[in-house]
Amino acid sequence: MIVTARKHIPSYWLFIAVLPWAASCFQYFVIGSAFTFSLKKFIDNPAGLTFVMSLPGFLSIVINPMVNFASDRIWTRFGRRKPFLVVAWCGTILTMALMPLMPSFWGLLACYLVFNACLDLSTPIDVLKQEIAPPQDRGRLAAGMSWMTQLSILVFWWVIIGRFDDNLFMAGVPITGEQAVYWSAALSLLCMLLLVSLGIKETNPHSRLVGERFTLRNIVGGIFNRNLWPIYVLIFSTAILGSGLGVMGNLLYTDQWNFSKQEMGNNIAIGGLINLVLIAALGIFADKLDRMRSYVVLVVLGIIANVFFYCYVNFVLYDARPTLVELVLFGEVLSIIGILTSMVYTPLVYDFVTRNEMGTFAAGSSLLNRVTGILTLNGVGLFMWGYATLFLPPGGETTRICLREVHPAAEIEAAVAAVAWRNPADGSSGSGATITARPWYSTGAALDYGRAYEVRFGDPDSVRKREHRDALDGERAELQASASTEQDLAKLTGDARRAAKAEELTRKATALADEVAGLDAELQRRAEAWRGQVESALASRLITDGEQILAAGDVPVEIVGVPLSGKPEVEQVERFLDRIRERCPWIVDLRVAHGSAGYRLEVACLAGADRSGLTEICVTAAGPRLAPLLVPGATPVVLRNAVAQSCDLLVVEDPLDRHPSPVTRLVNTIVGWFGEVPGPGQRLAALGRGLRGPPADPGMPPGGQSFAQASVVPGNAQAIRVIVVAQHGAAIKAPPAPASPAVAERLRHLLPATAVEAAIALHPVIVQAAAEQRLTVCRPVVEASYKAQKYDYMCGYIWMFIMQMIGLVIVIAFVRKVRRGEIRRRGVEEAEAGS
């Protein structure tokens, strides 16, 4: 049993004291990150998202200070902090369990607000931790809290967040990944509820504040007493310094940098794993540092690191999109600074507060943090919205086109500005509308030239129609979910009234679906009208459909068999393929096959190539794990002859990564000392894999239908050559859409009649597979549709810099007053007097 207010405690008490903090961190990540994606199903605007996320702050302004203030002034048989925690955590567990079940925005919002109200009731947990640890141990307590935070980061970001979009089954019951995320957080909090209830005992401090009346005058007077005012200044500066991107940080990863939720989680989790080791080492020195001086130095270092990262992304990176390695590196630098700052800051603050004023101080600091958080969170959202309104393409009809040649952005912008555009909605004059033309790359590269351009017509009416359409679709989903529930209940109970209600709800949902389809059709009609104008205005510059096919033909190949003594691992086979292609450019592709004689490598080689020494080359390139499976002295055997289809296609993006950043070059140099460095053709290798058919054996690499290779066309850096060998005449997947007549005619011109139909079927498959690897095969119009307002979440760093500079000025002023003796360390004085 842990007991509070002891002058000396065993170290393991500190570990137990921070376990509830780990559960609280986990639920914080769920609400701060996973909830953002839940909410984004209903709201897309950054200002709207940040406003909703800031609403609990208004509740906290009242609840949080009242709870902390009251926790200093009551005493029960269970203690003065624990009763609040028990009630609060029961509420948070219930609301977290309900959140993923909410089919509408209002239901989700209600759960969110109730959850945060209960969360405010649990704020005495911070004070309870400080009461467990005496002043001389609070540095280690802060280190333990940081360690548990990193452990929560590791679990949430590496394991949990990537499952958000999954569909799971538990004991035969379907569970969505979203539900699993929320329910796992609720379960962890339930465990901590039992720990606090049964494992911690509060010592009665016999405080003179117990029994004090809860009048407004006493509350305001207690919170804002003269002893605490100077500390609130430090709290305010810290809140300003911590004003980052907020929930927009998640959208920066997923919407702007195009990382998946799992990739985002991997990046953060890798940093968390490193931090678990670092914190254990840094925690040893946590109580030995000059807290005040260290805090100032760390604040300055944090600002410098953020400025450097912003400049690096925007002015150094070719496509303004950092790699996961760069995010881990910069994130780790900021994380180490943040860990050290928290180790110093938390005990530093309580050095100025006496034990019986901790709850009152927590009330005041939470009030200040909430007010500041509301301002800064809404501030960054409004800043991003304003920045997008002024500098980025608006929502409206959008056409993405490909030009015959690469053109500077200024030239195309001038050409667009010279056209008398019409409103695509009704054909009226488009004068006064916002019309933009910017280079477009599927990789997100921000360049001032390009072959592909995105031309937008800013249409507020289309924006309203789209918002109305999304609202109706949300209402339709809610009705459909209710109808499904009523149908299930009708089947269970045999209640005819429920069955009739389900039919009525289904009819209403169907009517809304028809209305949604009508709005979709109208938006697409406008997009097609805008497409016609863009094609007409830029006709002389557009590529002609079919010109993107530079060459096509049949290529004779031989399928050669290399015996294996066992079944290789998929990853080893793919690495082997990358290595052997460097040594033998005449190798198209390879796969693992299984027959009556066992496993073998089937290698597709260009016919007529010199294959002498192929076995020796395979042994050299195989690596230590695959080489033992190659049968010594075995002679490669030609299994059959085949005809491959070869097609050279013009693409928008550079197929190779020719612009590695300084960090990437450094990391590749270090990796090269210990292993293989990924080559610049990773996307092309992935494109080749994507063109293979599904594996016949689930344990084998894809290749059951075909061999495929993608490479750069010699002499043309903006073109790719795709070679595909169909297995025994099998079709290469199912084309997502038929090739255009112009493409079909171009292929008929280039190919013999016997190969045309297969090539026509293959072309759209290549286009789709290339798009999955962020390679856009050129055609006159890549896309014509409605697009929402574009946002640059990275611009939030500008707002962050302004706030951090204000916070730094306040910190420096506070330090000077402490050194002059104008602000006393009353918590330390109390501890020294008691010892």
Helices and strands as residue ranges (DSSP letters): E 2-3, H 11-29, I 30-34, H 35-40, H 46-71, H 82-98, G 99-101, H 105-121, H 124-132, G 135-137, H 138-153, I 154-160, G 161-163, E 167-170, E 173-176, H 177-199, E 200-201, H 216-223, H 229-241, H 248-251, I 252-256, H 261-282, G 283-285, H 291-311, I 312-316, H 324-350, G 355-357, H 358-391, E 396-408, H 409-417, E 435-439, E 449-458, H 460-493, H 496-537, E 549-563, H 570-583, E 587-595, E 598-606, H 614-622, G 627-629, E 637-650, H 662-674, H 682-691, E 706-712, E 719-726, G 727-729, H 741-750, H 753-772, E 781-787, G 793-795, H 796-819, H 826-834
